[in-house]
């Protein structure tokens, strides 16, 4: 039995899975660059940041959502369960009342990212946060809460 093809394997087994993983790498790098010099979204400490998700990356619908990804220290992101309560409060402070609930609602449905959309997301992420956010909401208009 080859463990590389097991459904629970961390290693991508097909081109689409590789595209999902590569897109996450590119988007995470953009988030770390965008939030460089800022404090951790959940604990407020100035530490090296990773790209933390409010709604976990297993939720395909919000996996690449620009409001769902922020600089988060490794302790909060990796060792303290993502500090989701604190993360939700920070989302409200940053974007306004109800944004945490909005992200929670849109995270629930199963959504499929096509390989082409993933390629386009990577391209937009390489252009920076503004281009990424604009493109993201063009292809997922229902993911932009009304103000």
FIVEXDREN-701361 format. One record per atom (N, C-alpha, C): residue number from 1; residue in three letters; atom name; z, y negated, x negated. Coordinates in nm, 2 decimals, padded with zeros to 4 digits. Layout:
<rs>
> NUM;ALA;CA;Z;Y;X
...
</rs>
This chain:
<rs>
> 1;UNK;N;00.00;00.12;-00.08
> 1;UNK;CA;00.00;00.00;00.00
> 1;UNK;C;00.00;-00.12;-00.09
> 2;UNK;N;-00.09;-00.22;-00.06
> 2;UNK;CA;-00.09;-00.34;-00.13
> 2;UNK;C;-00.01;-00.45;-00.06
> 3;UNK;N;00.09;-00.50;-00.13
> 3;UNK;CA;00.18;-00.60;-00.06
> 3;UNK;C;00.11;-00.73;-00.04
> 4;UNK;N;00.00;-00.76;-00.11
> 4;UNK;CA;-00.07;-00.88;-00.09
> 4;UNK;C;-00.14;-00.89;00.05
> 5;UNK;N;-00.15;-00.78;00.12
> 5;UNK;CA;-00.21;-00.78;00.25
> 5;UNK;C;-00.11;-00.76;00.36
> 6;UNK;N;00.01;-00.75;00.33
> 6;UNK;CA;00.11;-00.74;00.43
> 6;UNK;C;00.13;-00.86;00.51
> 7;UNK;N;00.15;-00.86;00.64
> 7;UNK;CA;00.15;-00.98;00.72
> 7;UNK;C;00.27;-01.07;00.69
> 8;UNK;N;00.37;-01.02;00.62
> 8;UNK;CA;00.48;-01.11;00.59
> 8;UNK;C;00.47;-01.16;00.44
> 9;UNK;N;00.36;-01.13;00.38
> 9;UNK;CA;00.35;-01.17;00.24
> 9;UNK;C;00.34;-01.32;00.22
> 10;UNK;N;00.39;-01.38;00.12
> 10;UNK;CA;00.38;-01.52;00.09
> 10;UNK;C;00.24;-01.55;00.03
> 11;UNK;N;00.17;-01.45;-00.02
> 11;UNK;CA;00.04;-01.47;-00.08
> 11;UNK;C;-00.07;-01.48;00.03
> 12;UNK;N;-00.15;-01.58;00.03
> 12;UNK;CA;-00.26;-01.59;00.13
> 12;UNK;C;-00.35;-01.47;00.11
> 13;UNK;N;-00.40;-01.41;00.22
> 13;UNK;CA;-00.48;-01.29;00.22
> 13;UNK;C;-00.63;-01.32;00.26
> 14;UNK;N;-00.65;-01.43;00.32
> 14;UNK;CA;-00.79;-01.46;00.35
> 14;UNK;C;-00.82;-01.61;00.33
> 15;UNK;N;-00.94;-01.65;00.34
> 15;UNK;CA;-00.98;-01.79;00.31
> 15;UNK;C;-00.91;-01.89;00.40
> 16;UNK;N;-00.89;-01.86;00.52
> 16;UNK;CA;-00.82;-01.96;00.61
> 16;UNK;C;-00.68;-01.97;00.57
> 17;UNK;N;-00.61;-01.86;00.54
> 17;UNK;CA;-00.47;-01.87;00.49
> 17;UNK;C;-00.46;-01.95;00.36
> 18;UNK;N;-00.56;-01.93;00.27
> 18;UNK;CA;-00.56;-02.01;00.15
> 18;UNK;C;-00.58;-02.16;00.18
> 19;UNK;N;-00.67;-02.19;00.28
> 19;UNK;CA;-00.69;-02.33;00.32
> 19;UNK;C;-00.56;-02.39;00.38
> 20;UNK;N;-00.49;-02.31;00.46
> 20;UNK;CA;-00.36;-02.36;00.51
> 20;UNK;C;-00.26;-02.40;00.40
> 21;UNK;N;-00.25;-02.30;00.31
> 21;UNK;CA;-00.15;-02.32;00.19
> 21;UNK;C;-00.20;-02.44;00.10
> 22;UNK;N;-00.33;-02.45;00.07
> 22;UNK;CA;-00.38;-02.55;-00.02
> 22;UNK;C;-00.36;-02.69;00.05
> 23;UNK;N;-00.39;-02.69;00.18
> 23;UNK;CA;-00.37;-02.82;00.26
> 23;UNK;C;-00.23;-02.86;00.25
> 24;UNK;N;-00.14;-02.77;00.27
> 24;UNK;CA;00.01;-02.81;00.26
> 24;UNK;C;00.04;-02.86;00.13
> 25;UNK;N;-00.01;-02.80;00.02
> 25;UNK;CA;00.01;-02.85;-00.12
> 25;UNK;C;-00.04;-02.99;-00.13
> 26;UNK;N;-00.16;-03.02;-00.09
> 26;UNK;CA;-00.22;-03.16;-00.10
> 26;UNK;C;-00.14;-03.26;-00.02
> 27;UNK;N;-00.11;-03.22;00.11
> 27;UNK;CA;-00.04;-03.31;00.20
> 27;UNK;C;00.10;-03.34;00.14
> 28;UNK;N;00.17;-03.24;00.09
> 28;UNK;CA;00.30;-03.25;00.04
> 28;UNK;C;00.30;-03.35;-00.08
> 29;UNK;N;00.20;-03.34;-00.17
> 29;UNK;CA;00.18;-03.43;-00.28
> 29;UNK;C;00.17;-03.57;-00.24
> 30;UNK;N;00.09;-03.59;-00.13
> 30;UNK;CA;00.07;-03.73;-00.08
> 30;UNK;C;00.20;-03.78;-00.03
> 31;UNK;N;00.28;-03.70;00.04
> 31;UNK;CA;00.41;-03.74;00.10
> 31;UNK;C;00.50;-03.78;-00.01
> 32;UNK;N;00.51;-03.69;-00.12
> 32;UNK;CA;00.60;-03.72;-00.23
> 32;UNK;C;00.56;-03.86;-00.30
> 33;UNK;N;00.43;-03.88;-00.31
> 33;UNK;CA;00.38;-04.01;-00.37
> 33;UNK;C;00.41;-04.12;-00.27
> 34;UNK;N;00.39;-04.11;-00.14
> 34;UNK;CA;00.42;-04.21;-00.05
> 34;UNK;C;00.57;-04.25;-00.05
> 35;UNK;N;00.65;-04.15;-00.06
> 35;UNK;CA;00.80;-04.18;-00.05
> 35;UNK;C;00.87;-04.19;-00.19
> 36;UNK;N;00.79;-04.19;-00.29
> 36;UNK;CA;00.85;-04.20;-00.43
> 36;UNK;C;00.93;-04.33;-00.44
> 37;UNK;N;01.05;-04.32;-00.49
> 37;UNK;CA;01.14;-04.44;-00.51
> 37;UNK;C;01.22;-04.46;-00.38
> 38;UNK;N;01.20;-04.39;-00.28
> 38;UNK;CA;01.28;-04.40;-00.16
> 38;UNK;C;01.40;-04.30;-00.16
> 39;UNK;N;01.50;-04.32;-00.08
> 39;UNK;CA;01.61;-04.22;-00.07
> 39;UNK;C;01.57;-04.10;00.02
> 40;UNK;N;01.64;-04.00;00.00
> 40;UNK;CA;01.62;-03.88;00.08
> 40;UNK;C;01.64;-03.92;00.23
> 41;UNK;N;01.55;-03.87;00.31
> 41;UNK;CA;01.55;-03.91;00.45
> 41;UNK;C;01.68;-03.86;00.52
> 42;UNK;N;01.74;-03.76;00.47
> 42;UNK;CA;01.86;-03.70;00.55
> 42;UNK;C;01.99;-03.74;00.48
> 43;UNK;N;02.00;-03.74;00.35
> 43;UNK;CA;02.13;-03.77;00.29
> 43;UNK;C;02.14;-03.91;00.23
> 44;UNK;N;02.03;-03.97;00.21
> 44;UNK;CA;02.02;-04.11;00.16
> 44;UNK;C;02.04;-04.12;00.01
> 45;UNK;N;02.05;-04.01;-00.06
> 45;UNK;CA;02.06;-04.02;-00.20
> 45;UNK;C;01.93;-04.04;-00.27
> 46;UNK;N;01.93;-04.10;-00.38
> 46;UNK;CA;01.81;-04.12;-00.46
> 46;UNK;C;01.80;-04.01;-00.56
> 47;UNK;N;01.73;-03.90;-00.52
> 47;UNK;CA;01.71;-03.78;-00.60
> 47;UNK;C;01.56;-03.75;-00.60
> 48;UNK;N;01.52;-03.66;-00.69
> 48;UNK;CA;01.38;-03.62;-00.68
> 48;UNK;C;01.35;-03.56;-00.54
> 49;UNK;N;01.24;-03.60;-00.48
> 49;UNK;CA;01.21;-03.56;-00.35
> 49;UNK;C;01.10;-03.46;-00.34
> 50;UNK;N;01.12;-03.37;-00.24
> 50;UNK;CA;01.01;-03.28;-00.20
> 50;UNK;C;00.96;-03.33;-00.06
> 51;UNK;N;00.86;-03.27;-00.01
> 51;UNK;CA;00.81;-03.30;00.13
> 51;UNK;C;00.88;-03.22;00.23
> 52;UNK;N;00.98;-03.27;00.30
> 52;UNK;CA;01.05;-03.20;00.40
> 52;UNK;C;00.99;-03.22;00.54
> 53;UNK;N;01.01;-03.11;00.62
> 53;UNK;CA;00.96;-03.12;00.76
> 53;UNK;C;01.07;-03.13;00.85
> 54;UNK;N;01.06;-03.22;00.95
> 54;UNK;CA;01.16;-03.22;01.06
> 54;UNK;C;01.15;-03.09;01.14
> 55;UNK;N;01.03;-03.07;01.20
> 55;UNK;CA;01.00;-02.94;01.26
> 55;UNK;C;00.94;-02.85;01.16
> 56;UNK;N;00.99;-02.74;01.13
> 56;UNK;CA;00.95;-02.65;01.02
> 56;UNK;C;00.80;-02.63;01.01
> 57;UNK;N;00.75;-02.60;00.89
> 57;UNK;CA;00.61;-02.58;00.87
> 57;UNK;C;00.55;-02.46;00.94
> 58;UNK;N;00.64;-02.37;01.00
> 58;UNK;CA;00.59;-02.26;01.07
> 58;UNK;C;00.54;-02.30;01.21
> 59;UNK;N;00.57;-02.43;01.25
> 59;UNK;CA;00.51;-02.48;01.37
> 59;UNK;C;00.38;-02.54;01.34
> 60;UNK;N;00.27;-02.47;01.36
> 60;UNK;CA;00.14;-02.51;01.32
> 60;UNK;C;00.10;-02.65;01.38
> 61;UNK;N;00.14;-02.68;01.50
> 61;UNK;CA;00.10;-02.80;01.57
> 61;UNK;C;00.15;-02.93;01.49
> 62;UNK;N;00.27;-02.92;01.43
> 62;UNK;CA;00.33;-03.03;01.36
> 62;UNK;C;00.33;-03.01;01.21
> 63;UNK;N;00.28;-02.91;01.16
> 63;UNK;CA;00.29;-02.87;01.01
> 63;UNK;C;00.24;-02.99;00.92
> 64;UNK;N;00.13;-03.06;00.97
> 64;UNK;CA;00.08;-03.17;00.88
> 64;UNK;C;00.10;-03.30;00.95
> 65;UNK;N;00.18;-03.31;01.05
> 65;UNK;CA;00.20;-03.44;01.12
> 65;UNK;C;00.26;-03.54;01.03
> 66;UNK;N;00.20;-03.66;01.02
> 66;UNK;CA;00.26;-03.76;00.93
> 66;UNK;C;00.40;-03.81;00.96
> 67;UNK;N;00.44;-03.80;01.09
> 67;UNK;CA;00.57;-03.85;01.12
> 67;UNK;C;00.67;-03.73;01.11
> 68;UNK;N;00.62;-03.61;01.08
> 68;UNK;CA;00.71;-03.49;01.07
> 68;UNK;C;00.74;-03.46;00.92
> 69;UNK;N;00.67;-03.53;00.83
> 69;UNK;CA;00.69;-03.51;00.69
> 69;UNK;C;00.74;-03.63;00.62
> 70;UNK;N;00.85;-03.61;00.54
> 70;UNK;CA;00.91;-03.72;00.47
> 70;UNK;C;00.97;-03.67;00.34
> 71;UNK;N;01.00;-03.76;00.25
> 71;UNK;CA;01.07;-03.73;00.13
> 71;UNK;C;01.21;-03.68;00.15
> 72;UNK;N;01.24;-03.56;00.11
> 72;UNK;CA;01.37;-03.51;00.13
> 72;UNK;C;01.41;-03.44;00.00
> 73;UNK;N;01.53;-03.46;-00.04
> 73;UNK;CA;01.58;-03.40;-00.17
> 73;UNK;C;01.58;-03.25;-00.15
> 74;UNK;N;01.58;-03.18;-00.27
> 74;UNK;CA;01.58;-03.03;-00.27
> 74;UNK;C;01.70;-02.97;-00.20
> 75;UNK;N;01.81;-03.04;-00.22
> 75;UNK;CA;01.94;-02.99;-00.16
> 75;UNK;C;01.93;-02.99;-00.01
> 76;UNK;N;01.89;-03.10;00.05
> 76;UNK;CA;01.88;-03.10;00.20
> 76;UNK;C;01.77;-03.01;00.25
> 77;UNK;N;01.65;-03.02;00.18
> 77;UNK;CA;01.54;-02.94;00.23
> 77;UNK;C;01.55;-02.79;00.21
> 78;UNK;N;01.60;-02.75;00.09
> 78;UNK;CA;01.60;-02.61;00.06
> 78;UNK;C;01.72;-02.54;00.08
> 79;UNK;N;01.84;-02.61;00.06
> 79;UNK;CA;01.96;-02.54;00.06
> 79;UNK;C;02.05;-02.57;00.18
> 80;UNK;N;02.02;-02.67;00.25
> 80;UNK;CA;02.10;-02.71;00.37
> 80;UNK;C;02.03;-02.70;00.50
> 81;UNK;N;01.93;-02.61;00.51
> 81;UNK;CA;01.86;-02.59;00.63
> 81;UNK;C;01.78;-02.70;00.68
> 82;UNK;N;01.74;-02.79;00.60
> 82;UNK;CA;01.66;-02.90;00.64
> 82;UNK;C;01.73;-03.02;00.70
> 83;UNK;N;01.86;-03.00;00.72
> 83;UNK;CA;01.95;-03.10;00.78
> 83;UNK;C;01.88;-03.16;00.91
> 84;UNK;N;01.84;-03.08;01.00
> 84;UNK;CA;01.76;-03.12;01.11
> 84;UNK;C;01.82;-03.22;01.20
> 85;UNK;N;01.95;-03.22;01.22
> 85;UNK;CA;02.02;-03.32;01.30
> 85;UNK;C;02.01;-03.45;01.24
> 86;UNK;N;02.04;-03.46;01.11
> 86;UNK;CA;02.03;-03.59;01.04
> 86;UNK;C;01.88;-03.64;01.03
> 87;UNK;N;01.79;-03.54;01.02
> 87;UNK;CA;01.65;-03.57;01.01
> 87;UNK;C;01.60;-03.63;01.14
> 88;UNK;N;01.64;-03.57;01.25
> 88;UNK;CA;01.61;-03.63;01.38
> 88;UNK;C;01.66;-03.77;01.40
> 89;UNK;N;01.78;-03.80;01.36
> 89;UNK;CA;01.84;-03.93;01.37
> 89;UNK;C;01.75;-04.03;01.28
> 90;UNK;N;01.71;-03.99;01.16
> 90;UNK;CA;01.63;-04.07;01.08
> 90;UNK;C;01.49;-04.10;01.14
> 91;UNK;N;01.43;-04.00;01.21
> 91;UNK;CA;01.31;-04.01;01.28
> 91;UNK;C;01.32;-04.13;01.38
> 92;UNK;N;01.43;-04.12;01.46
> 92;UNK;CA;01.45;-04.23;01.56
> 92;UNK;C;01.46;-04.37;01.49
> 93;UNK;N;01.54;-04.37;01.38
> 93;UNK;CA;01.55;-04.50;01.31
> 93;UNK;C;01.42;-04.55;01.26
> 94;UNK;N;01.33;-04.46;01.21
> 94;UNK;CA;01.20;-04.50;01.15
> 94;UNK;C;01.10;-04.54;01.26
> 95;UNK;N;01.09;-04.46;01.36
> 95;UNK;CA;00.98;-04.47;01.46
> 95;UNK;C;01.02;-04.52;01.60
> 96;UNK;N;01.14;-04.50;01.63
> 96;UNK;CA;01.19;-04.55;01.76
> 96;UNK;C;01.24;-04.43;01.84
> 97;UNK;N;01.31;-04.47;01.95
> 97;UNK;CA;01.38;-04.38;02.04
> 97;UNK;C;01.27;-04.28;02.10
> 98;UNK;N;01.31;-04.15;02.10
> 98;UNK;CA;01.22;-04.05;02.16
> 98;UNK;C;01.12;-03.98;02.07
> 99;UNK;N;01.10;-04.04;01.95
> 99;UNK;CA;01.01;-03.98;01.85
> 99;UNK;C;01.05;-03.84;01.81
> 100;UNK;N;01.18;-03.82;01.79
> 100;UNK;CA;01.23;-03.68;01.76
> 100;UNK;C;01.20;-03.58;01.87
> 101;UNK;N;01.22;-03.63;01.99
> 101;UNK;CA;01.19;-03.54;02.11
> 101;UNK;C;01.04;-03.52;02.12
> 102;UNK;N;00.96;-03.62;02.09
> 102;UNK;CA;00.82;-03.61;02.10
> 102;UNK;C;00.77;-03.50;02.00
> 103;UNK;N;00.82;-03.51;01.88
> 103;UNK;CA;00.78;-03.41;01.78
> 103;UNK;C;00.82;-03.27;01.82
> 104;UNK;N;00.94;-03.26;01.87
> 104;UNK;CA;00.99;-03.13;01.92
> 104;UNK;C;00.90;-03.07;02.03
> 105;UNK;N;00.86;-03.16;02.12
> 105;UNK;CA;00.77;-03.11;02.23
> 105;UNK;C;00.63;-03.07;02.18
> 106;UNK;N;00.57;-03.14;02.09
> 106;UNK;CA;00.44;-03.11;02.05
> 106;UNK;C;00.44;-02.99;01.95
> 107;UNK;N;00.55;-02.96;01.89
> 107;UNK;CA;00.56;-02.85;01.80
> 107;UNK;C;00.56;-02.71;01.87
> 108;UNK;N;00.59;-02.71;01.99
> 108;UNK;CA;00.60;-02.58;02.07
> 108;UNK;C;00.47;-02.51;02.09
> 109;UNK;N;00.37;-02.58;02.14
> 109;UNK;CA;00.24;-02.50;02.17
> 109;UNK;C;00.18;-02.45;02.04
> 110;UNK;N;00.11;-02.34;02.05
> 110;UNK;CA;00.04;-02.28;01.94
> 110;UNK;C;-00.09;-02.36;01.93
> 111;UNK;N;-00.12;-02.42;01.81
> 111;UNK;CA;-00.24;-02.49;01.78
> 111;UNK;C;-00.30;-02.43;01.66
> 112;UNK;N;-00.43;-02.42;01.66
> 112;UNK;CA;-00.50;-02.36;01.54
> 112;UNK;C;-00.57;-02.47;01.47
> 113;UNK;N;-00.55;-02.48;01.34
> 113;UNK;CA;-00.63;-02.57;01.26
> 113;UNK;C;-00.75;-02.49;01.21
> 114;UNK;N;-00.87;-02.55;01.22
> 114;UNK;CA;-00.99;-02.48;01.17
> 114;UNK;C;-00.99;-02.51;01.02
> 115;UNK;N;-01.06;-02.42;00.95
> 115;UNK;CA;-01.08;-02.44;00.81
> 115;UNK;C;-01.15;-02.57;00.78
> 116;UNK;N;-01.24;-02.61;00.86
> 116;UNK;CA;-01.31;-02.74;00.84
> 116;UNK;C;-01.21;-02.86;00.86
> 117;UNK;N;-01.12;-02.85;00.96
> 117;UNK;CA;-01.02;-02.96;00.98
> 117;UNK;C;-00.93;-02.96;00.86
> 118;UNK;N;-00.89;-02.85;00.81
> 118;UNK;CA;-00.80;-02.85;00.69
> 118;UNK;C;-00.87;-02.91;00.57
> 119;UNK;N;-00.99;-02.89;00.55
> 119;UNK;CA;-01.07;-02.95;00.44
> 119;UNK;C;-01.07;-03.10;00.46
> 120;UNK;N;-01.09;-03.15;00.59
> 120;UNK;CA;-01.09;-03.29;00.62
> 120;UNK;C;-00.95;-03.35;00.60
> 121;UNK;N;-00.85;-03.28;00.64
> 121;UNK;CA;-00.71;-03.33;00.61
> 121;UNK;C;-00.68;-03.35;00.46
> 122;UNK;N;-00.73;-03.25;00.39
> 122;UNK;CA;-00.70;-03.26;00.24
> 122;UNK;C;-00.78;-03.38;00.19
> 123;UNK;N;-00.90;-03.40;00.23
> 123;UNK;CA;-00.98;-03.52;00.18
> 123;UNK;C;-00.91;-03.65;00.22
> 124;UNK;N;-00.86;-03.66;00.35
> 124;UNK;CA;-00.80;-03.78;00.39
> 124;UNK;C;-00.67;-03.80;00.31
> 125;UNK;N;-00.59;-03.69;00.29
> 125;UNK;CA;-00.47;-03.70;00.21
> 125;UNK;C;-00.49;-03.76;00.07
> 126;UNK;N;-00.60;-03.72;00.01
> 126;UNK;CA;-00.64;-03.77;-00.12
> 126;UNK;C;-00.67;-03.92;-00.12
> 127;UNK;N;-00.70;-03.97;00.00
> 127;UNK;CA;-00.73;-04.12;00.01
> 127;UNK;C;-00.60;-04.20;00.03
> 128;UNK;N;-00.49;-04.13;00.06
> 128;UNK;CA;-00.37;-04.20;00.08
> 128;UNK;C;-00.31;-04.19;00.22
> 129;UNK;N;-00.19;-04.23;00.23
> 129;UNK;CA;-00.11;-04.22;00.36
> 129;UNK;C;-00.18;-04.29;00.48
> 130;UNK;N;-00.24;-04.41;00.46
> 130;UNK;CA;-00.30;-04.48;00.57
> 130;UNK;C;-00.42;-04.41;00.62
> 131;UNK;N;-00.51;-04.37;00.53
> 131;UNK;CA;-00.63;-04.29;00.56
> 131;UNK;C;-00.59;-04.16;00.63
> 132;UNK;N;-00.49;-04.10;00.57
> 132;UNK;CA;-00.45;-03.97;00.63
> 132;UNK;C;-00.40;-03.98;00.77
> 133;UNK;N;-00.31;-04.08;00.79
> 133;UNK;CA;-00.26;-04.10;00.93
> 133;UNK;C;-00.37;-04.13;01.03
> 134;UNK;N;-00.46;-04.22;00.99
> 134;UNK;CA;-00.57;-04.26;01.08
> 134;UNK;C;-00.65;-04.13;01.11
> 135;UNK;N;-00.69;-04.06;01.01
> 135;UNK;CA;-00.77;-03.94;01.04
> 135;UNK;C;-00.70;-03.84;01.12
> 136;UNK;N;-00.57;-03.82;01.09
> 136;UNK;CA;-00.49;-03.72;01.16
> 136;UNK;C;-00.49;-03.75;01.31
> 137;UNK;N;-00.47;-03.87;01.35
> 137;UNK;CA;-00.46;-03.91;01.49
> 137;UNK;C;-00.60;-03.91;01.55
> 138;UNK;N;-00.71;-03.92;01.47
> 138;UNK;CA;-00.84;-03.91;01.53
> 138;UNK;C;-00.87;-03.77;01.57
> 139;UNK;N;-00.83;-03.67;01.49
> 139;UNK;CA;-00.85;-03.53;01.53
> 139;UNK;C;-00.75;-03.47;01.62
> 140;UNK;N;-00.63;-03.53;01.62
> 140;UNK;CA;-00.52;-03.49;01.71
> 140;UNK;C;-00.47;-03.61;01.79
> 141;UNK;N;-00.55;-03.67;01.88
> 141;UNK;CA;-00.50;-03.79;01.95
> 141;UNK;C;-00.37;-03.76;02.03
> 142;UNK;N;-00.36;-03.64;02.08
> 142;UNK;CA;-00.24;-03.61;02.17
> 142;UNK;C;-00.11;-03.61;02.08
> 143;UNK;N;-00.12;-03.61;01.95
> 143;UNK;CA;-00.01;-03.61;01.86
> 143;UNK;C;00.04;-03.75;01.83
> 144;UNK;N;-00.02;-03.85;01.89
> 144;UNK;CA;00.02;-03.99;01.86
> 144;UNK;C;00.10;-04.04;01.99
> 145;UNK;N;00.22;-04.06;01.98
> 145;UNK;CA;00.30;-04.10;02.09
> 145;UNK;C;00.26;-04.24;02.13
> 146;UNK;N;00.26;-04.26;02.26
> 146;UNK;CA;00.23;-04.40;02.31
> 146;UNK;C;00.35;-04.49;02.28
> 147;UNK;N;00.32;-04.61;02.25
> 147;UNK;CA;00.43;-04.70;02.22
> 147;UNK;C;00.46;-04.78;02.34
</rs>
